[in-house]
Amino acid sequence: MVEKEHEPVNLEWPRPLAAVTALCLAASLQGPAARPAGAEVERLPPGLSGRIAFQSDRTGRAKIFVLDRDGVRQVTRGPGDDMNPKWSPDGTQIAFFSDREGNEEIYVVDVDGGGLRRLTSHPAADRNPAWSPDGRFLAFDSERTGVSTLWLVGVDGEAPPRRVTGSRGEHEKIPAWSPDGEWLAFSTRERGPWRVAAVRLDGAASRVVARAAGDCRPDFSPDGSRVAFVSTRADGKGDIWTVPFAGGEAHRVTAADALYDYHPSWSPDGRQIAFAAGPDKERYKLFVIGADGTDRRQLTFGASHDAHPSWAP
């Protein structure tokens, strides 16, 4: 474990001169789409509960959908691509990033498709939101400084974003918030391969979580004891692994060497992991597997590209 001192991160921000304008772009929630006779049914199988938000191009452009025991429902509509959804802690909203207004920005939408709001506005790309456990902030990555660094923005939209990382000139992307709200894990690299690191939000320390070549895309378990991540260390493509956050031996969860396994998301009870897998990174489908590597099951089918699952109660 490598720990390092950092400057404190101040989460108490001054009031801005103007709030982010709420966008009057709403989308109605659709019922499950009709499927041809004999086609696989897309719904959470018996024994699994909750809701999985995900990104799919099944209606043309990438939009946000929700999969549950009743089937698949569309949440967002409109122009552009809506990507990488993340559930709010109370399960009432979904954050995502989108280029629907020309530039990639962070948005929040109610689960019924209404109340769409844009939270960032900057010429640089703002991507990959992650909710704080108290639901007050979103962490995201942005190229505002010329390299990708991590930023925070209040969900109320009343203050401009504040930078969290970036003092070392490394690329830092795809944040994940620890359940206790004290740490952000993220993918990072300078001149070498990706690895997973974490930083305390009080600035007291940082640590390397997974350092093998191609380690990226972390997600904390619900109790904060383990981190799921993607690694190319075994097959050169990508598998789902987990590692104790406090340090220890990494465990390989998926082992389908013919597929790319990416985008892990823990189930609310910590017993399963949803992920995306496909023969290449343009043809993903959603799967679920036990955190111990058993009982791998496919959740979505057809010709669409389904990616970035996010699991909520």
Secondary structure, DSSP 8 states (H G I E B T S, - for coil): ----------------SS------B-----------TT----S--TT--SEEEEEE-TTSS-EEEEEETTEEEE---SSS-EEEEEE-TTSSEEEEEE-TTSS-EEEEEETTS--BEE----SS-EEEEEE-TTSSEEEEEE-TTSS-EEEEEETT--S--EE---TT--EEEEEEE-TTSSEEEEEEESSS--EEEEEETTSS-EEEEE-STT-EEEEE-TTSSEEEEEE-TTTSS-EEEEEETTS---EE----TTSEEEEEEE-TTSSEEEEEEESSTTS-EEEEEETTS---EE---SSS-EEEEEEE-
